[in-house]
Amino acid sequence: MTERPRGEDGADARRALAETRAWVERAVIGLNLCPFARAVEAKGRIRYVHCESADPEALLERLREEMRRLAAADPASHETTLIVHPHVLEDFLDYNDFLDRAEDELDALGYAGTLQIASFHPNYQFAGTAPDDPGNATNRSPYPTLHLLREDSVSRAVEAFPDPDVIVERNVETLRSLGAERWRRLLD
């Protein structure tokens, strides 16, 4: 399910959403970076939302709206939300700082233990890694993106997976063997 793009003609929003969908299909699902994503996507339970604002406060308000929407929705039709925000928090350090505010909002709205926020960014970098470390690509997306998930959906998926602790290790190995150039081509 995709929200109608905002803006004058919506072309930028449509492109950002299309590129994000392609990343989900080619990288997240295609490389099996998240073994739980395939079924949710196949059932059409991912909501893709574009935030056109360049203002972090507007993004925070949009995040609140989407948390409320996801918490109120029937999981059989809306299980997770990707908020794509190409014009705000383009700098990874600013984005990373914003995540604390996002978590504070999750708590303030009473959704801790019900929802969680996963984070993706074109320049994602895990603490203690070099910028070109292939493992960083596990959280690299075409645009800054906030991913809202239902805690109970995550718990069910993890319980059904034989050894969820190996997912991160397997992903890093997959991306190392893929290499930076093939990763870039995959996103193009």
C-alpha positions as CSV (number, residue, x, y, z in Angstrom):
1,M,0.0,0.0,0.0
2,T,1.4,3.4,-1.0
3,E,0.3,6.8,0.1
4,R,-0.5,9.3,-2.7
5,P,2.7,11.3,-3.2
6,R,2.7,15.0,-2.2
7,G,4.3,17.9,-3.9
8,E,3.6,19.8,-7.1
9,D,3.5,16.8,-9.4
10,G,4.6,14.1,-7.1
11,A,7.4,12.9,-9.4
12,D,10.1,13.1,-6.7
13,A,7.9,11.2,-4.3
14,R,7.0,8.6,-6.8
15,R,10.6,8.1,-7.7
16,A,11.7,7.8,-4.0
17,L,9.0,5.3,-3.2
18,A,9.7,3.3,-6.4
19,E,13.5,3.2,-5.6
20,T,12.7,2.2,-2.0
21,R,10.4,-0.6,-3.2
22,A,13.1,-1.8,-5.6
23,W,15.6,-1.8,-2.7
24,V,13.2,-3.9,-0.6
25,E,12.7,-6.3,-3.5
26,R,16.3,-6.6,-4.7
27,A,18.3,-6.2,-1.6
28,V,16.2,-6.8,1.5
29,I,14.3,-9.7,0.0
30,G,16.5,-10.6,-3.0
31,L,19.6,-11.0,-0.9
32,N,17.5,-12.4,2.0
33,L,18.9,-9.7,4.4
34,C,15.6,-9.9,6.3
35,P,14.2,-13.4,6.1
36,F,10.9,-12.1,7.4
37,A,10.2,-9.5,4.8
38,R,9.3,-11.7,1.8
39,A,6.0,-12.9,3.3
40,V,4.9,-9.4,4.5
41,E,5.7,-7.9,1.1
42,A,4.0,-10.7,-0.8
43,K,0.8,-10.2,1.2
44,G,0.9,-6.4,0.5
45,R,1.2,-5.5,4.2
46,I,4.0,-2.9,3.9
47,R,2.9,0.7,3.9
48,Y,5.3,3.0,2.0
49,V,5.0,6.6,2.9
50,H,6.9,9.6,1.6
51,C,7.6,12.6,3.8
52,E,8.4,15.6,1.5
53,S,9.5,18.0,4.3
54,A,13.0,19.2,4.9
55,D,12.2,20.0,8.5
56,P,13.0,17.4,11.3
57,E,10.0,18.6,13.3
58,A,7.6,17.9,10.4
59,L,9.2,14.4,10.1
60,L,8.7,13.9,13.8
61,E,5.0,14.8,13.4
62,R,4.7,12.4,10.4
63,L,6.4,9.7,12.5
64,R,3.8,10.2,15.3
65,E,0.9,10.0,12.7
66,E,2.3,6.8,11.3
67,M,2.9,5.2,14.7
68,R,-0.8,5.9,15.5
69,R,-1.9,4.6,12.2
70,L,0.1,1.4,12.5
71,A,-1.0,0.7,16.1
72,A,-4.6,1.1,15.1
73,A,-4.5,-0.9,11.9
74,D,-5.4,-4.5,11.4
75,P,-2.1,-6.5,11.1
76,A,-3.8,-8.6,8.4
77,S,-3.7,-5.6,6.1
78,H,-1.0,-3.3,7.5
79,E,1.9,-4.9,9.3
80,T,4.7,-2.5,8.9
81,T,5.5,1.0,7.6
82,L,8.5,2.5,5.8
83,I,8.7,6.3,6.0
84,V,11.0,7.5,3.2
85,H,12.2,11.1,3.9
86,P,14.7,12.1,1.2
87,H,14.9,15.8,2.0
88,V,15.5,15.8,5.8
89,L,18.4,14.3,7.8
90,E,20.5,13.6,4.8
91,D,23.6,13.8,7.0
92,F,24.0,10.4,8.8
93,L,25.1,12.0,12.1
94,D,22.1,14.3,12.1
95,Y,19.9,11.2,11.3
96,N,21.5,9.2,14.0
97,D,20.9,12.0,16.6
98,F,17.3,12.2,15.4
99,L,16.7,8.5,16.3
100,D,16.9,9.3,20.0
101,R,14.0,11.8,19.5
102,A,12.1,9.2,17.5
103,E,12.5,6.6,20.3
104,D,11.4,9.3,22.9
105,E,8.2,9.9,20.9
106,L,7.6,6.1,20.7
107,D,7.8,6.0,24.5
108,A,5.8,9.2,25.0
109,L,2.9,7.9,22.9
110,G,2.9,4.7,24.9
111,Y,4.0,2.4,22.1
112,A,7.2,1.0,23.7
113,G,6.7,-2.8,23.7
114,T,4.1,-2.5,20.9
115,L,6.1,-0.9,18.1
116,Q,9.8,-0.5,17.3
117,I,11.8,1.7,15.0
118,A,14.4,0.3,12.6
119,S,16.7,2.8,10.8
120,F,18.1,2.9,7.3
121,H,20.2,5.5,5.6
122,P,22.3,5.8,2.4
123,N,25.4,6.4,4.6
124,Y,24.6,4.2,7.5
125,Q,27.6,3.3,9.6
126,F,27.7,1.1,12.6
127,A,29.7,2.3,15.6
128,G,33.3,1.1,15.4
129,T,33.3,0.4,11.7
130,A,34.9,2.2,8.8
131,P,32.6,4.0,6.4
132,D,33.4,1.5,3.6
133,D,32.9,-1.6,5.8
134,P,30.5,-3.9,3.8
135,G,28.5,-4.7,6.9
136,N,27.2,-1.1,7.0
137,A,25.2,-1.9,3.8
138,T,22.8,-4.1,5.8
139,N,21.2,-0.8,6.9
140,R,21.9,1.2,3.8
141,S,18.9,2.3,1.8
142,P,18.4,4.6,-1.2
143,Y,17.1,7.4,1.1
144,P,16.9,8.0,4.8
145,T,14.1,5.8,6.0
146,L,12.4,5.0,9.3
147,H,10.9,1.6,9.5
148,L,8.0,1.0,12.0
149,L,7.5,-2.6,13.0
150,R,5.0,-4.3,15.3
151,E,6.8,-5.9,18.3
152,D,4.5,-9.0,18.2
153,S,5.2,-9.6,14.5
154,V,9.0,-9.4,15.1
155,S,8.7,-11.8,18.1
156,R,6.7,-14.3,16.1
157,A,9.1,-14.1,13.2
158,V,12.1,-14.5,15.4
159,E,10.6,-17.5,17.2
160,A,9.9,-19.2,13.9
161,F,13.4,-18.7,12.7
162,P,15.8,-21.5,13.6
163,D,18.7,-19.3,14.7
164,P,18.0,-15.6,14.4
165,D,21.4,-14.7,15.8
166,V,23.1,-15.8,12.6
167,I,21.2,-13.3,10.5
168,V,23.5,-10.4,11.1
169,E,26.6,-12.6,10.5
170,R,25.2,-14.1,7.4
171,N,24.2,-10.6,6.0
172,V,27.7,-9.2,6.6
173,E,29.2,-12.2,4.8
174,T,26.7,-11.9,1.9
175,L,27.6,-8.2,1.5
176,R,31.3,-8.8,1.7
177,S,31.1,-11.4,-1.0
178,L,28.9,-9.2,-3.1
179,G,31.4,-6.3,-2.9
180,A,30.8,-2.5,-3.1
181,E,30.5,-2.3,-6.9
182,R,27.9,-5.1,-7.2
183,W,26.0,-3.5,-4.3
184,R,25.9,-0.2,-6.1
185,R,24.7,-1.9,-9.3
186,L,22.0,-3.7,-7.3
187,L,20.6,-0.4,-6.1
188,D,20.7,1.2,-9.6
